[in-house]
Amino acid sequence: MGAFWEMFNKSTIMSGFIVVLCIGSLCYLAVTGQAIPQILVDLNLIVVSFFFGAKSATTEFQVRANK
């Protein structure tokens, strides 16, 4: 349980939850056949880009720190 709170403090859990929530809402609208607002598409692009960009930067920092 300590690992969960450590990751929560680093905002890993929260950012992952936000990504899942955004992608889930987009998928729900697509599956139900409803119109997808352009603002939701843009929001998903921003959130996913930030999430994976932050992961990439963290991984690169860890690789350089281990050398």
PyMOL commands that set and color helices and strands:
alter all, ss='L'
color gray80, all
select helices_A, chain A and resi 2-9+12-32+38-66
alter helices_A, ss='H'
color red, helices_A
deselect
rebuild
show_as cartoon
